[in-house]
């Protein structure tokens, strides 16, 4: 069976990563979470004080990238059966999913020099095909030639609810749970939608030849079945 590139794009908190990981596992493809790559850069910026009140210290971040101080990699986790994200050799899979990173990732992803760096890395990963990649611009900027493109969407309220549930599940103390606010998460989801759709470089948009998946009222099992069926149609 021929190998193809599968590009899954869409709004934040649509469950793109979860469905992409599952599809890759079912068909034996390599999975790359591009969102995790941008989150890792964001985590580096937060850790190194590059987010002062007036905005991002772009020159310092670019200097760090040019100097090779931001190395992102993925390592397979046999316990979960999925890859974990590493920043400069440190496992940061849980930390990059926290609200602090979520609320800062869109401005980082809008920086042209960050997008150029990560797009080049992503394109290199897909040269041999047999890859499932999810993000915001995979089917439009990274792999416009992808044989299968999917654009995932859901209402902002549904997505905020999913994000709230995920953060509650990751919270380790009652204090962390009590600090979570649904309205704040909903506001963040809407702000990310606006920034992602209005940035100058590779804005979030649906590719003309993309399959649209609105999963507002779908279970994970229904999503997986839908994706697998579409994949089989394309490669048959």
C-alpha positions as CSV (number, residue, x, y, z in Angstrom):
1,X,0.0,0.0,0.0
2,X,1.4,3.4,-1.0
3,X,2.5,5.8,1.8
4,X,1.0,9.3,1.9
5,X,1.2,12.5,3.9
6,X,-1.7,13.2,6.2
7,X,-2.2,16.8,7.2
8,X,-4.6,17.6,10.0
9,X,-5.3,21.3,10.7
10,X,-7.9,23.2,12.7
11,X,-8.7,25.3,15.7
12,X,-7.1,24.9,19.2
13,X,-8.5,22.3,21.5
14,X,-10.3,20.4,18.8
15,X,-8.6,17.2,19.7
16,X,-6.4,17.2,16.6
17,X,-3.4,15.7,18.4
18,X,-5.4,12.9,20.0
19,X,-7.0,11.9,16.7
20,X,-3.8,12.2,14.7
21,X,-1.9,10.0,17.2
22,X,-4.6,7.4,17.1
23,X,-4.7,7.4,13.3
24,X,-1.0,7.1,13.1
25,X,-1.0,4.2,15.5
26,X,-3.7,2.3,13.6
27,X,-2.1,2.6,10.2
28,X,1.6,2.3,11.3
29,X,2.6,5.9,10.4
30,X,4.9,8.3,12.2
31,X,3.1,11.0,14.2
32,X,4.5,14.6,14.6
33,X,2.7,17.0,16.9
34,X,3.7,20.4,15.5
35,X,1.8,22.2,18.1
36,X,4.1,20.7,20.7
37,X,7.0,22.2,18.8
38,X,5.6,25.7,19.1
39,X,4.7,25.0,22.7
40,X,8.3,24.0,23.4
41,X,9.7,27.2,22.0
42,X,7.1,29.1,24.1
43,X,8.2,27.2,27.2
44,X,11.8,28.2,26.5
45,X,10.8,31.8,26.1
46,X,8.9,31.8,29.4
47,X,11.7,30.1,31.3
48,X,14.2,32.6,30.0
49,X,12.2,35.8,30.8
50,X,11.5,36.6,27.1
51,X,7.9,37.6,27.9
52,X,8.1,41.0,29.7
53,X,5.0,43.1,30.1
54,X,5.6,45.0,26.9
55,X,5.7,41.9,24.6
56,X,8.1,39.2,23.4
57,X,11.9,39.9,23.3
58,X,12.1,38.9,19.7
59,X,15.8,39.7,19.1
60,X,16.8,37.6,22.1
61,X,14.6,34.7,21.0
62,X,15.9,34.8,17.5
63,X,19.5,34.9,18.8
64,X,18.8,31.8,20.9
65,X,17.4,30.0,17.9
66,X,20.3,31.0,15.6
67,X,22.7,29.8,18.3
68,X,21.1,26.4,18.4
69,X,19.9,26.8,22.0
70,X,16.4,25.5,21.3
71,X,16.5,21.8,20.3
72,X,13.2,20.0,20.0
73,X,12.9,16.3,19.7
74,X,10.3,13.5,20.1
75,X,10.9,10.1,21.8
76,X,8.6,7.2,21.8
77,X,7.1,6.4,25.2
78,X,6.5,2.6,25.5
79,X,4.1,3.1,28.4
80,X,1.7,5.4,26.5
81,X,2.5,4.1,23.0
82,X,2.9,7.7,21.9
83,X,5.8,10.2,21.5
84,X,6.8,12.6,24.2
85,X,8.2,16.1,23.6
86,X,11.7,17.0,24.7
87,X,13.3,20.5,24.9
88,X,17.1,20.4,25.0
89,X,17.0,16.8,26.2
90,X,14.4,17.4,28.9
91,X,11.0,15.8,28.8
92,X,8.5,18.6,28.8
93,X,5.3,16.8,27.6
94,X,3.2,17.8,30.7
95,X,4.6,21.3,31.2
96,X,3.9,22.4,27.6
97,X,0.2,21.5,28.1
98,X,-0.3,23.9,31.0
99,X,-2.3,27.1,30.8
100,X,0.8,29.3,31.1
101,X,2.1,28.0,27.8
102,X,-1.3,27.9,26.2
103,X,-1.9,31.6,26.8
104,X,1.5,32.6,25.2
105,X,1.9,30.1,22.3
106,X,0.0,32.0,19.6
107,X,2.2,35.2,19.7
108,X,5.3,32.9,19.5
109,X,3.8,30.9,16.6
110,X,3.1,34.2,14.7
111,X,6.8,35.1,14.6
112,X,8.1,34.6,11.0
113,X,11.6,33.3,12.1
114,X,10.0,30.7,14.5
115,X,7.7,29.5,11.8
116,X,10.5,29.3,9.2
117,X,12.6,27.2,11.6
118,X,9.9,24.8,12.5
119,X,8.4,24.5,9.0
120,X,11.8,23.5,7.7
121,X,12.1,20.8,10.4
122,X,8.6,19.6,9.7
123,X,9.2,19.3,6.0
124,X,12.3,17.3,6.6
125,X,10.4,14.9,8.8
126,X,7.9,14.2,5.9
127,X,10.3,13.6,3.0
128,X,9.8,9.8,3.2
129,X,6.0,10.2,3.6
130,X,4.1,7.7,5.9
131,X,3.5,10.6,8.3
132,X,0.6,12.1,10.2
133,X,1.1,15.7,11.2
134,X,-1.3,18.1,12.9
135,X,-1.1,21.8,13.5
136,X,-2.5,25.1,12.1
137,X,-0.9,25.3,8.6
138,X,0.2,21.8,7.7
139,X,-2.1,21.5,4.6
140,X,-1.6,25.0,3.5
141,X,2.1,25.9,4.2
142,X,4.0,22.9,5.3
143,X,2.6,20.2,3.0
144,X,0.3,21.8,0.4
145,X,0.9,18.6,-1.6
146,X,-0.4,16.3,1.1
147,X,-2.6,13.6,-0.3
148,X,-5.0,13.7,2.7
149,X,-5.9,17.0,4.3
150,X,-8.4,17.4,7.2
151,X,-9.7,20.6,8.7
152,X,-11.1,20.1,12.2
153,X,-13.4,22.5,14.0
154,X,-15.9,22.7,16.9
155,X,-17.7,25.4,18.7
156,X,-15.5,27.6,21.1
157,X,-17.7,26.5,24.0
158,X,-17.2,22.8,23.3
159,X,-13.4,23.3,22.9
160,X,-13.1,25.3,26.1
161,X,-15.0,22.5,27.9
162,X,-12.6,19.9,26.6
163,X,-9.6,22.1,27.6
164,X,-11.1,22.6,31.1
165,X,-11.6,18.8,31.5
166,X,-8.0,18.2,30.3
167,X,-6.5,20.7,32.7
168,X,-8.6,19.4,35.6
169,X,-7.3,15.9,34.9
170,X,-3.7,17.1,34.8
171,X,-4.0,19.2,38.1
172,X,-2.1,17.5,40.9
173,X,-3.6,19.4,43.8
174,X,-7.0,20.8,44.9
175,X,-5.5,24.3,44.8
176,X,-4.6,23.8,41.1
177,X,-8.1,22.6,40.4
178,X,-9.7,25.5,42.2
179,X,-7.6,28.0,40.2
180,X,-9.0,26.8,36.9
181,X,-11.7,29.1,35.5
182,X,-13.9,28.0,32.6
183,X,-14.6,31.6,31.4
184,X,-10.8,32.4,31.4
185,X,-10.2,29.2,29.3
186,X,-13.0,30.2,26.9
187,X,-11.6,33.7,26.5
188,X,-8.2,32.1,25.8
189,X,-9.7,29.8,23.1
190,X,-11.3,32.7,21.4
191,X,-8.2,34.9,21.6
192,X,-6.1,32.1,20.1
193,X,-8.6,31.6,17.3
194,X,-8.3,35.3,16.4
195,X,-4.5,35.4,16.6
196,X,-4.1,32.2,14.6
197,X,-6.5,33.4,11.9
198,X,-5.1,36.9,11.6
199,X,-1.3,36.5,11.8
200,X,0.7,37.7,8.8
201,X,2.6,34.5,8.2
202,X,0.8,31.2,7.4
203,X,-2.5,32.1,9.1
204,X,-5.0,29.4,10.1
205,X,-7.3,28.7,7.2
206,X,-9.0,25.7,5.6
207,X,-7.2,24.3,2.5
208,X,-9.5,24.3,-0.6
209,X,-9.1,20.5,-0.9
210,X,-9.4,19.7,2.8
211,X,-12.0,17.4,4.2
212,X,-14.0,19.2,7.0
213,X,-14.6,17.5,10.3
214,X,-16.8,19.2,12.8
215,X,-16.5,17.1,15.9
216,X,-18.6,19.2,18.3
217,X,-21.0,16.2,18.8
218,X,-18.7,13.3,18.0
219,X,-17.1,10.8,20.3
220,X,-13.4,9.9,19.9
221,X,-14.5,6.5,18.5
222,X,-16.6,8.1,15.9
223,X,-13.8,10.5,14.9
224,X,-11.3,7.6,14.6
225,X,-13.7,5.6,12.4
226,X,-14.3,8.7,10.2
227,X,-10.6,9.4,9.7
228,X,-9.8,5.7,9.1
229,X,-12.5,5.4,6.5
230,X,-11.3,8.6,4.6
231,X,-7.7,7.3,4.7
232,X,-8.7,3.9,3.2
233,X,-10.7,5.7,0.4
234,X,-7.6,7.7,-0.5
235,X,-5.0,4.9,-0.5
236,X,-7.2,2.3,-2.1
